[in-house]
């Protein structure tokens, strides 16, 4: 779902407000512990993403993973709820809530990323960047794959090669859990760069 240090991609995704009350369920705490163990192995980004995906998968779809507030959307844009940011900055966990038709811009990420669909389904289009063919020409994007990720599906990737757009193409709300190898609470977003380039679709 999300440099996107141009937070223009994820100004669309509003971080959850810091409010009183429970923010962590027992299952979410268990997931964070599982991710901490995987990240703590200190492996390169690709195997880390694979390990984190294995830890995330068993929790997807569980009714006790998120609080009702962490599943709330925003009629104006897809919404980001920060669930956990590790104190050493090594990873963050967020829930993205998508109402029908809501989408990201085309973007890549500051770090490795793992996403799992908790409710509904997410549509994703992946791209490859083609450099400018000649001086004065523009680089362009080529779509390489369209994917529909149903509830329970997990995917992970690491830069480079992580350019994509995500949207909710179904008629119901979608909720996905994203784990990033960066401190999203500090950055505000996992997005490194937003791509405003010609694309074949």
DRENDOTOR-156045 format. One record per residue (C-alpha): x, y, z; residue number from 1; chain; residue in one letter. Coordinates in pm, 1 decimal, decimal comma. Layout:
% DRENDOTOR-156045
<node east="X" north="Y" up="Z" pos="NUM" unit="A" code="A"/>
...
% end
This chain:
% DRENDOTOR-156045
<node east="0,0" north="0,0" up="0,0" pos="1" unit="A" code="X"/>
<node east="328,3" north="378,7" up="65,9" pos="2" unit="A" code="X"/>
<node east="1190,0" north="888,4" up="-189,2" pos="3" unit="A" code="X"/>
<node east="890,0" north="904,6" up="-76,7" pos="4" unit="A" code="X"/>
<node east="1045,3" north="1150,1" up="130,5" pos="5" unit="A" code="X"/>
<node east="853,3" north="1349,5" up="-88,7" pos="6" unit="A" code="X"/>
<node east="563,8" north="1284,7" up="131,5" pos="7" unit="A" code="X"/>
<node east="334,9" north="1391,2" up="-144,4" pos="8" unit="A" code="X"/>
<node east="249,5" north="1026,2" up="-197,7" pos="9" unit="A" code="X"/>
<node east="163,7" north="975,9" up="160,2" pos="10" unit="A" code="X"/>
<node east="33,3" north="1313,9" up="250,7" pos="11" unit="A" code="X"/>
<node east="-257,0" north="1111,1" up="129,5" pos="12" unit="A" code="X"/>
<node east="-202,0" north="875,8" up="421,2" pos="13" unit="A" code="X"/>
<node east="-264,1" north="1063,2" up="741,8" pos="14" unit="A" code="X"/>
<node east="-78,9" north="925,8" up="1044,7" pos="15" unit="A" code="X"/>
<node east="-303,6" north="823,6" up="1331,1" pos="16" unit="A" code="X"/>
<node east="-345,6" north="1080,9" up="1602,8" pos="17" unit="A" code="X"/>
<node east="-180,2" north="1001,4" up="1936,0" pos="18" unit="A" code="X"/>
<node east="-477,6" north="947,3" up="2163,2" pos="19" unit="A" code="X"/>
<node east="-534,5" north="784,1" up="2499,3" pos="20" unit="A" code="X"/>
<node east="-665,5" north="432,2" up="2536,2" pos="21" unit="A" code="X"/>
<node east="-535,5" north="96,7" up="2420,6" pos="22" unit="A" code="X"/>
<node east="-318,8" north="107,2" up="2109,8" pos="23" unit="A" code="X"/>
<node east="-179,3" north="-244,8" up="2121,6" pos="24" unit="A" code="X"/>
<node east="-359,5" north="-575,8" up="2135,8" pos="25" unit="A" code="X"/>
<node east="-191,6" north="-886,9" up="2272,8" pos="26" unit="A" code="X"/>
<node east="-173,4" north="-1029,1" up="1920,7" pos="27" unit="A" code="X"/>
<node east="-15,7" north="-712,0" up="1784,3" pos="28" unit="A" code="X"/>
<node east="240,4" north="-723,5" up="2065,5" pos="29" unit="A" code="X"/>
<node east="318,5" north="-1084,1" up="1967,7" pos="30" unit="A" code="X"/>
<node east="359,1" north="-981,4" up="1602,7" pos="31" unit="A" code="X"/>
<node east="597,0" north="-701,1" up="1700,7" pos="32" unit="A" code="X"/>
<node east="802,2" north="-951,4" up="1901,7" pos="33" unit="A" code="X"/>
<node east="815,9" north="-1187,7" up="1603,4" pos="34" unit="A" code="X"/>
<node east="928,5" north="-906,3" up="1372,2" pos="35" unit="A" code="X"/>
<node east="1187,6" north="-789,9" up="1626,0" pos="36" unit="A" code="X"/>
<node east="1339,7" north="-1137,8" up="1633,9" pos="37" unit="A" code="X"/>
<node east="1354,6" north="-1157,3" up="1252,6" pos="38" unit="A" code="X"/>
<node east="1502,6" north="-808,9" up="1209,2" pos="39" unit="A" code="X"/>
<node east="1748,2" north="-871,3" up="1492,2" pos="40" unit="A" code="X"/>
<node east="1923,5" north="-1139,3" up="1289,7" pos="41" unit="A" code="X"/>
<node east="2090,4" north="-859,9" up="1091,5" pos="42" unit="A" code="X"/>
<node east="2043,7" north="-1022,3" up="750,3" pos="43" unit="A" code="X"/>
<node east="2045,9" north="-831,0" up="419,6" pos="44" unit="A" code="X"/>
<node east="1719,0" north="-662,5" up="310,5" pos="45" unit="A" code="X"/>
<node east="1576,9" north="-938,5" up="85,8" pos="46" unit="A" code="X"/>
<node east="1607,0" north="-1227,1" up="335,0" pos="47" unit="A" code="X"/>
<node east="1490,8" north="-996,1" up="615,1" pos="48" unit="A" code="X"/>
<node east="1175,7" north="-915,7" up="417,1" pos="49" unit="A" code="X"/>
<node east="1114,8" north="-1287,7" up="357,5" pos="50" unit="A" code="X"/>
<node east="1151,7" north="-1367,9" up="727,0" pos="51" unit="A" code="X"/>
<node east="924,8" north="-1081,8" up="831,2" pos="52" unit="A" code="X"/>
<node east="663,9" north="-1198,6" up="579,5" pos="53" unit="A" code="X"/>
<node east="668,0" north="-1544,6" up="735,8" pos="54" unit="A" code="X"/>
<node east="611,6" north="-1388,7" up="1079,4" pos="55" unit="A" code="X"/>
<node east="330,3" north="-1162,1" up="957,0" pos="56" unit="A" code="X"/>
<node east="126,3" north="-1421,5" up="766,3" pos="57" unit="A" code="X"/>
<node east="-23,2" north="-1614,4" up="1064,3" pos="58" unit="A" code="X"/>
<node east="-168,1" north="-1294,9" up="1213,9" pos="59" unit="A" code="X"/>
<node east="-353,1" north="-1170,6" up="905,5" pos="60" unit="A" code="X"/>
<node east="-731,0" north="-1182,7" up="928,0" pos="61" unit="A" code="X"/>
<node east="-731,3" north="-1246,0" up="1304,1" pos="62" unit="A" code="X"/>
<node east="-1013,0" north="-1054,2" up="1471,6" pos="63" unit="A" code="X"/>
<node east="-794,2" north="-967,3" up="1771,2" pos="64" unit="A" code="X"/>
<node east="-502,7" north="-813,1" up="1579,6" pos="65" unit="A" code="X"/>
<node east="-627,7" north="-452,8" up="1554,7" pos="66" unit="A" code="X"/>
<node east="-854,7" north="-234,7" up="1764,3" pos="67" unit="A" code="X"/>
<node east="-1168,2" north="-91,3" up="1598,0" pos="68" unit="A" code="X"/>
<node east="-1002,0" north="250,1" up="1582,3" pos="69" unit="A" code="X"/>
<node east="-705,7" north="106,0" up="1393,4" pos="70" unit="A" code="X"/>
<node east="-946,2" north="-11,6" up="1121,3" pos="71" unit="A" code="X"/>
<node east="-1108,5" north="328,8" up="1066,6" pos="72" unit="A" code="X"/>
<node east="-1078,3" north="485,4" up="722,7" pos="73" unit="A" code="X"/>
<node east="-1096,6" north="843,3" up="599,9" pos="74" unit="A" code="X"/>
<node east="-1350,2" north="939,0" up="330,0" pos="75" unit="A" code="X"/>
<node east="-1099,6" north="1176,5" up="169,8" pos="76" unit="A" code="X"/>
<node east="-793,1" north="953,5" up="138,9" pos="77" unit="A" code="X"/>
<node east="-645,6" north="622,3" up="243,7" pos="78" unit="A" code="X"/>
<node east="-542,7" north="633,6" up="607,0" pos="79" unit="A" code="X"/>
<node east="-225,5" north="527,9" up="786,7" pos="80" unit="A" code="X"/>
<node east="-237,8" north="412,6" up="1149,6" pos="81" unit="A" code="X"/>
<node east="103,3" north="384,4" up="1311,8" pos="82" unit="A" code="X"/>
<node east="93,4" north="62,8" up="1517,2" pos="83" unit="A" code="X"/>
<node east="453,8" north="40,3" up="1634,5" pos="84" unit="A" code="X"/>
<node east="789,9" north="209,6" up="1580,2" pos="85" unit="A" code="X"/>
<node east="1088,5" north="23,5" up="1722,9" pos="86" unit="A" code="X"/>
<node east="1290,5" north="242,8" up="1959,4" pos="87" unit="A" code="X"/>
<node east="1614,4" north="188,7" up="1766,1" pos="88" unit="A" code="X"/>
<node east="1451,5" north="285,2" up="1434,8" pos="89" unit="A" code="X"/>
<node east="1503,8" north="-59,5" up="1281,2" pos="90" unit="A" code="X"/>
<node east="1140,4" north="-118,9" up="1182,3" pos="91" unit="A" code="X"/>
<node east="786,7" north="16,7" up="1196,5" pos="92" unit="A" code="X"/>
<node east="444,5" north="-144,1" up="1164,9" pos="93" unit="A" code="X"/>
<node east="146,4" north="43,4" up="1021,1" pos="94" unit="A" code="X"/>
<node east="-207,6" north="-39,9" up="918,5" pos="95" unit="A" code="X"/>
<node east="-329,7" north="118,2" up="596,1" pos="96" unit="A" code="X"/>
<node east="-706,7" north="148,8" up="558,4" pos="97" unit="A" code="X"/>
<node east="-846,9" north="190,6" up="208,7" pos="98" unit="A" code="X"/>
<node east="-1204,6" north="279,0" up="123,9" pos="99" unit="A" code="X"/>
<node east="-1322,0" north="179,1" up="-226,0" pos="100" unit="A" code="X"/>
<node east="-1129,3" north="356,3" up="-502,9" pos="101" unit="A" code="X"/>
<node east="-856,6" north="503,2" up="-279,6" pos="102" unit="A" code="X"/>
<node east="-502,1" north="469,7" up="-412,5" pos="103" unit="A" code="X"/>
<node east="-140,7" north="573,7" up="-382,1" pos="104" unit="A" code="X"/>
<node east="63,5" north="757,6" up="-639,2" pos="105" unit="A" code="X"/>
<node east="340,6" north="564,4" up="-815,2" pos="106" unit="A" code="X"/>
<node east="624,1" north="548,1" up="-562,6" pos="107" unit="A" code="X"/>
<node east="915,5" north="354,6" up="-418,7" pos="108" unit="A" code="X"/>
<node east="1039,1" north="314,1" up="-62,8" pos="109" unit="A" code="X"/>
<node east="1310,6" north="417,1" up="180,0" pos="110" unit="A" code="X"/>
<node east="1372,3" north="58,1" up="291,8" pos="111" unit="A" code="X"/>
<node east="1265,6" north="-304,1" up="260,0" pos="112" unit="A" code="X"/>
<node east="892,4" north="-348,4" up="299,4" pos="113" unit="A" code="X"/>
<node east="651,5" north="-633,0" up="372,8" pos="114" unit="A" code="X"/>
<node east="276,3" north="-601,2" up="320,8" pos="115" unit="A" code="X"/>
<node east="-2,5" north="-837,7" up="418,9" pos="116" unit="A" code="X"/>
<node east="-373,3" north="-802,6" up="349,1" pos="117" unit="A" code="X"/>
<node east="-574,3" north="-821,5" up="670,1" pos="118" unit="A" code="X"/>
<node east="-920,1" north="-745,6" up="530,5" pos="119" unit="A" code="X"/>
<node east="-1059,4" north="-713,9" up="176,6" pos="120" unit="A" code="X"/>
<node east="-813,2" north="-707,8" up="-112,4" pos="121" unit="A" code="X"/>
<node east="-551,8" north="-476,5" up="-256,9" pos="122" unit="A" code="X"/>
<node east="-468,4" north="-421,3" up="-621,3" pos="123" unit="A" code="X"/>
<node east="-110,5" north="-346,6" up="-715,8" pos="124" unit="A" code="X"/>
<node east="67,3" north="-244,3" up="-1035,7" pos="125" unit="A" code="X"/>
<node east="445,4" north="-283,4" up="-1042,1" pos="126" unit="A" code="X"/>
<node east="675,0" north="-78,9" up="-1265,1" pos="127" unit="A" code="X"/>
<node east="1027,5" north="-73,4" up="-1400,7" pos="128" unit="A" code="X"/>
<node east="1205,6" north="256,5" up="-1463,2" pos="129" unit="A" code="X"/>
<node east="1353,6" north="299,1" up="-1811,4" pos="130" unit="A" code="X"/>
<node east="1624,4" north="567,1" up="-1823,1" pos="131" unit="A" code="X"/>
<node east="1603,9" north="842,7" up="-2082,6" pos="132" unit="A" code="X"/>
<node east="1707,3" north="705,6" up="-2421,7" pos="133" unit="A" code="X"/>
<node east="1882,2" north="1023,9" up="-2533,2" pos="134" unit="A" code="X"/>
<node east="1978,3" north="1368,3" up="-2404,2" pos="135" unit="A" code="X"/>
<node east="1669,2" north="1579,4" up="-2356,3" pos="136" unit="A" code="X"/>
<node east="1438,2" north="1276,1" up="-2343,6" pos="137" unit="A" code="X"/>
<node east="1251,8" north="1175,2" up="-2028,9" pos="138" unit="A" code="X"/>
<node east="1278,9" north="854,5" up="-1835,4" pos="139" unit="A" code="X"/>
<node east="958,8" north="651,2" up="-1839,1" pos="140" unit="A" code="X"/>
<node east="786,5" north="374,4" up="-1646,7" pos="141" unit="A" code="X"/>
<node east="692,1" north="37,0" up="-1787,7" pos="142" unit="A" code="X"/>
<node east="428,2" north="-168,4" up="-1606,5" pos="143" unit="A" code="X"/>
<node east="565,0" north="-515,9" up="-1542,3" pos="144" unit="A" code="X"/>
<node east="290,5" north="-686,7" up="-1343,4" pos="145" unit="A" code="X"/>
<node east="-64,5" north="-642,7" up="-1214,2" pos="146" unit="A" code="X"/>
<node east="-143,9" north="-828,1" up="-892,3" pos="147" unit="A" code="X"/>
<node east="-459,5" north="-872,4" up="-686,9" pos="148" unit="A" code="X"/>
<node east="-368,0" north="-949,3" up="-326,4" pos="149" unit="A" code="X"/>
<node east="-657,1" north="-1112,9" up="-134,4" pos="150" unit="A" code="X"/>
<node east="-693,0" north="-1141,9" up="241,2" pos="151" unit="A" code="X"/>
<node east="-403,2" north="-1337,6" up="389,3" pos="152" unit="A" code="X"/>
<node east="-158,9" north="-1271,1" up="105,0" pos="153" unit="A" code="X"/>
<node east="189,3" north="-1140,6" up="183,6" pos="154" unit="A" code="X"/>
<node east="451,2" north="-982,7" up="-39,6" pos="155" unit="A" code="X"/>
<node east="787,7" north="-828,0" up="34,3" pos="156" unit="A" code="X"/>
<node east="1051,3" north="-636,6" up="-156,0" pos="157" unit="A" code="X"/>
<node east="1356,1" north="-418,9" up="-115,3" pos="158" unit="A" code="X"/>
<node east="1494,1" north="-129,5" up="-321,0" pos="159" unit="A" code="X"/>
<node east="1577,1" north="-107,8" up="-601,9" pos="160" unit="A" code="X"/>
<node east="1297,1" north="-261,9" up="-804,6" pos="161" unit="A" code="X"/>
<node east="1019,3" north="-162,1" up="-565,3" pos="162" unit="A" code="X"/>
<node east="826,3" north="90,3" up="-776,3" pos="163" unit="A" code="X"/>
<node east="451,8" north="39,0" up="-759,5" pos="164" unit="A" code="X"/>
<node east="102,5" north="182,1" up="-714,8" pos="165" unit="A" code="X"/>
<node east="-154,4" north="29,2" up="-476,3" pos="166" unit="A" code="X"/>
<node east="-530,8" north="77,0" up="-463,2" pos="167" unit="A" code="X"/>
<node east="-855,8" north="-66,6" up="-336,5" pos="168" unit="A" code="X"/>
<node east="-1037,1" north="-188,9" up="-646,2" pos="169" unit="A" code="X"/>
<node east="-1323,2" north="-364,0" up="-468,3" pos="170" unit="A" code="X"/>
<node east="-1651,9" north="-239,1" up="-322,1" pos="171" unit="A" code="X"/>
<node east="-1561,1" north="-291,3" up="46,0" pos="172" unit="A" code="X"/>
<node east="-1301,7" north="-149,3" up="282,4" pos="173" unit="A" code="X"/>
<node east="-953,2" north="-299,2" up="266,5" pos="174" unit="A" code="X"/>
<node east="-701,0" north="-307,3" up="551,9" pos="175" unit="A" code="X"/>
<node east="-337,4" north="-405,1" up="511,2" pos="176" unit="A" code="X"/>
<node east="-47,3" north="-437,6" up="753,4" pos="177" unit="A" code="X"/>
<node east="285,2" north="-294,2" up="637,8" pos="178" unit="A" code="X"/>
<node east="621,3" north="-353,5" up="802,9" pos="179" unit="A" code="X"/>
<node east="903,4" north="-120,7" up="696,9" pos="180" unit="A" code="X"/>
<node east="1272,0" north="-133,0" up="779,5" pos="181" unit="A" code="X"/>
<node east="1267,1" north="233,4" up="882,3" pos="182" unit="A" code="X"/>
<node east="1124,0" north="461,1" up="1150,2" pos="183" unit="A" code="X"/>
<node east="797,5" north="579,5" up="995,2" pos="184" unit="A" code="X"/>
<node east="710,5" north="770,6" up="1312,9" pos="185" unit="A" code="X"/>
<node east="1005,9" north="999,3" up="1239,1" pos="186" unit="A" code="X"/>
<node east="986,1" north="1006,4" up="859,1" pos="187" unit="A" code="X"/>
<node east="605,8" north="1032,5" up="839,9" pos="188" unit="A" code="X"/>
<node east="601,0" north="795,2" up="543,3" pos="189" unit="A" code="X"/>
<node east="778,7" north="498,7" up="391,3" pos="190" unit="A" code="X"/>
<node east="787,9" north="667,5" up="51,0" pos="191" unit="A" code="X"/>
<node east="1126,6" north="763,1" up="-89,2" pos="192" unit="A" code="X"/>
<node east="1022,6" north="910,5" up="-423,9" pos="193" unit="A" code="X"/>
<node east="699,7" north="980,9" up="-609,3" pos="194" unit="A" code="X"/>
<node east="719,0" north="922,8" up="-985,8" pos="195" unit="A" code="X"/>
<node east="551,2" north="1175,3" up="-1212,0" pos="196" unit="A" code="X"/>
<node east="671,1" north="1018,4" up="-1534,6" pos="197" unit="A" code="X"/>
<node east="509,8" north="885,9" up="-1851,9" pos="198" unit="A" code="X"/>
<node east="389,9" north="529,1" up="-1800,9" pos="199" unit="A" code="X"/>
<node east="259,4" north="277,7" up="-2052,0" pos="200" unit="A" code="X"/>
<node east="-45,0" north="219,0" up="-1828,6" pos="201" unit="A" code="X"/>
% end
